[in-house]
Amino acid sequence: MTIFISGKVSGEPYDQVKEKFIKAEYILKRKGYTVVNPVRIVPPTASQEYAMKLCIANLTGACDTIFMLSDWEQSEGATLEHKIAKACGLKIIYEDLC
């Protein structure tokens, strides 16, 4: 299974964002997932629009599952990724329910 990590990025210090996504990646890899981590594919200086294009392309093209970090509902981008994942029939896993 290939899983995409989704959560709040905008408005947060990049170091904190990177840390929470890397931590999630580590946990998911230990559970046997192949992980698509946005902090590894989106340059830190990317515009919001470019970041979303990269994330949505990877989510819909490479993944069958999305992992929603606990802060996802506070993010416009993560909320959109959730809607897309749901519309595409991807499995959705919530950090709060793990």
RANORUR-V254749 format. One record per backbone hydrogen bond with DSSP energy under -0.5 kcal/mol. NH is the residue of the N-H (numbers start at 1). CO is the residue of the C=O. E is the energy in kcal/mol with one decimal. If there is no record, write none. Layout:
BEGIN
nh=<NH:NH>
co=<CO:CO>
e=<E:E>
END
This chain:
BEGIN
nh=<3:3:4:5:6:12:16:17:18:19:20:21:22:23:24:25:26:27:28:29:30:31:32:33:34:35:36:37:38:40:41:41:42:43:46:51:52:53:54:55:56:57:58:59:60:61:62:63:63:64:65:66:67:68:68:69:69:72:74:75:79:80:81:82:83:84:85:86:87:88:89:90:91:93:95:97:98>
co=<1:34:65:36:67:9:13:13:14:15:16:17:18:19:20:21:22:23:24:25:26:27:29:28:1:33:3:35:36:37:37:38:38:41:43:47:48:49:50:51:52:53:54:55:56:57:58:58:59:2:2:91:4:66:93:6:67:69:71:72:75:76:77:78:79:80:81:82:83:84:86:85:64:66:68:94:95>
e=<-0.5:-2.9:-2.1:-2.0:-2.9:-1.6:-0.7:-2.1:-3.1:-2.1:-2.3:-2.3:-2.6:-2.3:-2.0:-2.4:-2.5:-2.1:-2.7:-2.7:-2.0:-1.0:-1.6:-2.1:-2.7:-0.5:-3.1:-0.7:-0.6:-2.2:-0.8:-0.7:-2.6:-0.6:-2.1:-2.6:-2.3:-2.0:-2.3:-2.6:-2.9:-2.1:-2.2:-2.9:-2.7:-1.7:-2.1:-0.6:-1.0:-2.2:-1.4:-2.5:-3.5:-0.6:-3.1:-3.3:-0.7:-2.0:-1.9:-1.7:-2.0:-2.0:-2.5:-2.3:-2.2:-2.6:-2.7:-2.5:-2.6:-2.0:-1.2:-2.6:-2.4:-2.8:-3.1:-1.6:-1.4>
END
